Amino acid sequence: MGEYKKGFEAGLAAGRAADGAAEWRPIETAPPDELLLLGWWQKWPELHWEETVALARSMRGGWRHGCATHWQKRPPPPPPNY
């Protein structure tokens, strides 16, 4: 796994730990037109958990994310590094 991906996953884990309210919710309850952390179980090439930041659904276009089964709010960004 690349260093970038390791850092990204570590950041997600830290954000979840800092936010005690972060929990996976059913995709049917996701708010429309808001960037969220989406997740789903991928079966190929072997069973593994996938995550992405995207819209779960749009009221403007009437579409839904095709794979996501769960969602949660994105963690807050780290403070800027000036």
Buried (B, 14 or more C-beta within 10 A) or exposed (E): EEEEEEEEEEEBEEBBEEBEEBEEEEBEEBEEEEEBBBBBEEEEEEEEEEBEEEBBBEEEEEEBBEBBEBBBBBBEEEEEEE
